[in-house]
Amino acid sequence: MASLIVRRDEHRLTLSLNRPEAANTLDLELAQALFAAITAPETSAARVVVIRAEGTVFCGGGDVNAMAAAESASQYLSDLAGVFHEFLGALRSLGAPVIASVRGAAAGAGLGLCLASDIVVATDRSRFLSAFASVGLSTDSGVSYHLPRVVGLQRALDLCLTGRVLDARTAQDWGIVSEVVTDDELESATDALAARLAMVPGGALAQTKRLLRAGSSDFTEHLADEARTLAAGAQHPDVLAVINEFAARSRQKQ
């Protein structure tokens, strides 16, 4: 089964995370599929991009089972972060607006995916959390870049250091979520927004995005710093023990 479902309809590109049995956690295969889809030549024709997920969880973060199974967790994380960061950089540079359509939890890399999107539509049951500290790792997936810019430094520190879980309404108040709808309304609300954005000539929206982001510091260099720090942290024996323990608990729940 493909870990990513890619659908291209006229001016819309839809990317559906398709690992519901693993809470749509990010592994190397999924990261590579995301990068391939977003950098494909035909993506340039898209006027809007929608990122969604199959199942009841948007994205549970990085796949700890894959990390635990790897010969070197540090090398695996370095490879995973490298590919996912390439994807995030390509996603952020798109002229087309990007909508994250969120059902369920967006944790770790899932939160990073939301923050890298332009508009986030979530259900009233959605939850948002950093989650990196729970496995002994520093923040990654662009979270340390985007989060302080979206919610402010103090709230970003709170979210990343304490493991606080934000409900959808709080995430909306903090600026992470654009619109909150019921679970039954998510698909129709996302489709309506995507259709409206696809009607706008692409050049206008692309230039608007460029101008709004003109004052940001270098995103690519920040991602490189994140990846180096993440991989270095994963070499610590205590971190490896936490990853293995977390993976064991995860397997017991499946």
ZAPABA-450373 format. One record per residue (C-alpha): x, y, z. Coordinates in Angstrom, 3 decimals. Layout:
% ZAPABA-450373
     east    north       up
        X        Y        Z
...
***
This chain:
% ZAPABA-450373
     east    north       up
    0.000    0.000    0.000
    1.360    3.403   -0.975
    2.228    5.588    2.014
    1.083    8.684    0.097
   -1.906    9.089   -2.204
   -1.330   11.753   -4.854
   -4.323   13.139   -6.714
   -4.181   15.826   -9.374
   -7.504   17.368  -10.431
   -7.300   20.254  -12.887
   -5.727   23.042  -10.789
   -5.667   21.155   -7.454
   -3.037   18.824   -6.022
   -4.115   16.685   -3.051
   -1.563   14.796   -0.963
   -3.083   12.258    1.444
   -0.888   10.673    4.104
   -1.781    6.990    3.934
   -0.348    5.185    6.936
   -3.469    5.104    9.148
   -2.356    1.860   10.798
    0.714    3.748   12.080
   -1.081    7.017   12.945
    0.337    8.460    9.704
    3.739    8.750   11.333
    6.571    9.929    9.137
    9.118    7.393    7.925
   11.725    7.692    5.190
    9.437    6.232    2.511
    6.674    8.746    3.229
    9.120   11.658    3.347
   10.559   10.620   -0.015
    7.075   10.297   -1.515
    6.120   13.772   -0.292
    9.270   15.289   -1.766
    8.770   13.505   -5.095
    5.157   14.677   -5.348
    5.817   18.308   -4.509
    8.807   18.594   -6.864
    7.201   16.771   -9.814
    7.070   18.975  -12.945
    3.270   18.790  -13.111
    2.982   20.367   -9.645
    3.783   23.735  -11.209
    0.317   23.675  -12.804
   -1.434   23.435   -9.430
   -3.171   26.569   -8.188
   -3.829   25.074   -4.755
   -2.334   22.214   -2.743
   -4.252   20.302   -0.069
   -2.495   18.102    2.491
   -4.740   15.683    4.373
   -4.607   12.212    5.892
   -6.454    8.930    5.776
   -7.844    7.674    9.076
   -8.443    9.489   12.354
   -4.968   10.964   12.951
   -3.435   13.659   10.750
    0.179   12.832   11.616
    1.542   11.304   14.809
    5.073   12.639   14.254
    8.131   10.605   13.372
    7.902    6.811   13.209
    9.626    5.690   16.431
    9.423    2.044   15.365
   11.488    2.830   12.271
   13.960    4.766   14.415
   14.272    1.893   16.895
   14.714   -0.679   14.115
   17.443    1.276   12.348
   21.065    0.203   12.746
   21.832    3.780   13.764
   18.991    5.943   15.062
   21.147    9.022   14.602
   21.860    8.228   10.944
   18.220    7.358   10.301
   17.049   10.629   11.829
   19.647   12.529    9.841
   18.451   10.898    6.607
   14.777   11.378    7.496
   15.220   15.012    8.493
   17.249   15.671    5.359
   14.516   14.437    3.024
   11.638   15.946    5.001
   13.412   19.290    5.187
   13.884   19.244    1.420
   10.149   18.670    1.131
    9.313   21.475    3.573
   11.589   23.867    1.708
    9.960   22.982   -1.609
    6.498   23.262   -0.058
    7.233   26.681    1.371
    8.589   27.959   -1.940
    5.460   26.997   -3.879
    3.554   29.867   -5.410
    0.274   27.999   -4.939
   -1.414   28.323   -1.531
   -1.136   25.232    0.675
   -4.030   24.060    2.846
   -3.542   21.581    5.696
   -6.822   19.766    6.348
   -6.443   18.335    9.847
   -8.497   15.592   11.459
   -7.188   14.271   14.764
   -3.741   14.867   16.202
   -0.943   16.800   14.527
    2.150   15.940   16.555
    5.831   16.626   15.955
    6.371   16.486   12.204
    2.591   16.817   11.837
    2.720   20.149   13.650
    5.631   21.159   11.423
    3.588   20.286    8.362
    0.743   22.509    9.573
    3.081   25.407   10.320
    4.660   25.131    6.862
    1.220   25.357    5.245
   -0.455   28.663    4.452
   -3.918   27.872    5.831
   -4.916   25.238    8.397
   -8.483   23.941    8.593
   -9.078   21.621   11.555
  -11.931   19.795   13.229
  -13.037   20.695   16.728
  -11.550   17.379   17.873
   -8.075   18.063   16.488
   -5.102   18.376   18.798
   -1.696   19.996   18.266
    1.539   19.233   20.114
    5.292   19.407   19.671
    5.986   15.866   20.994
    9.742   15.935   20.272
   10.690   16.189   23.961
    8.632   13.069   24.749
   11.233   10.960   22.914
   14.185   12.998   24.161
   14.779   14.913   20.945
   15.103   18.582   20.053
   12.450   20.185   17.873
   12.576   19.542   14.137
   10.430   19.776   10.995
   10.682   23.553   10.916
    8.843   23.858   14.251
   11.614   25.859   15.931
   11.561   28.264   12.971
    7.847   28.710   12.402
    6.328   28.330   15.867
    7.852   31.419   17.575
    6.941   33.482   14.516
    3.333   32.285   14.653
    2.583   32.163   18.400
    5.385   34.223   19.967
    8.498   33.059   21.802
    6.950   32.446   25.240
    4.119   30.309   23.920
    6.528   28.429   21.656
    8.754   27.659   24.641
    5.720   26.543   26.646
    4.500   24.217   23.896
    7.900   22.672   23.146
    9.252   22.349   26.693
    6.163   21.176   28.588
    4.545   18.871   26.053
    1.332   20.875   26.296
   -1.449   19.647   24.004
   -3.524   22.367   22.339
   -7.137   21.785   21.419
   -8.318   23.190   18.105
   -9.904   26.336   19.554
   -6.779   27.202   21.532
   -4.629   26.517   18.471
   -6.882   28.911   16.564
   -6.526   31.560   19.288
   -2.745   31.137   19.132
   -2.716   31.557   15.349
   -1.815   27.999   14.312
   -5.270   27.146   12.964
   -7.205   29.339   10.539
  -10.649   27.718   10.734
  -12.306   25.191   13.055
  -15.198   23.075   11.792
  -16.979   19.921   12.896
  -15.655   16.550   11.827
  -18.493   16.166    9.337
  -17.740   19.566    7.800
  -13.991   19.136    7.275
  -14.059   17.756    3.732
  -16.655   20.220    2.440
  -14.977   23.208    4.125
  -11.603   22.207    2.676
  -13.055   21.657   -0.791
  -14.855   25.016   -0.753
  -11.708   26.869    0.306
   -9.566   25.048   -2.262
  -12.059   25.816   -5.033
  -12.112   29.506   -4.090
   -8.317   29.778   -4.073
   -7.989   27.870   -7.349
  -10.116   30.516   -9.066
   -7.560   33.248   -8.356
   -4.858   33.696  -11.023
   -1.779   31.984   -9.605
    0.634   34.866  -10.042
   -1.233   37.152   -7.653
   -1.230   34.666   -4.785
    2.390   33.679   -5.382
    3.545   37.289   -5.199
    1.439   37.883   -2.095
    3.088   34.924   -0.363
    6.533   36.158   -1.395
    5.914   39.657   -0.056
    4.483   38.451    3.249
    7.538   36.261    3.826
   10.108   38.770    2.632
   11.111   39.707    6.171
   11.825   36.147    7.352
   15.363   34.950    7.998
   16.847   32.137    5.941
   14.585   29.099    6.336
   16.938   26.660    4.595
   19.838   27.395    6.927
   17.559   27.101    9.950
   16.386   23.659    8.782
   20.005   22.550    8.393
   20.704   23.622   11.980
   17.652   21.682   13.182
   18.792   18.518   11.382
   22.328   18.698   12.796
   21.032   19.185   16.335
   18.465   16.394   16.026
   20.969   13.839   14.717
   23.557   14.757   17.354
   20.995   14.388   20.132
   19.970   10.934   18.911
   23.508    9.642   19.567
   23.027    9.946   23.335
   22.370    6.576   25.054
   19.524    8.029   27.124
   17.749    9.189   23.974
   18.164    5.780   22.329
   16.666    4.150   25.420
   13.659    6.477   25.341
   13.108    5.827   21.616
   13.225    2.052   22.157
   10.859    2.257   25.125
    8.447    4.468   23.196
    8.582    2.113   20.206
    7.853   -0.905   22.412
    4.784    0.794   23.892
    3.659    1.760   20.403
    3.916   -1.839   19.182
    1.888   -3.083   22.152
   -0.976   -0.747   21.221
   -1.138   -1.976   17.618
***
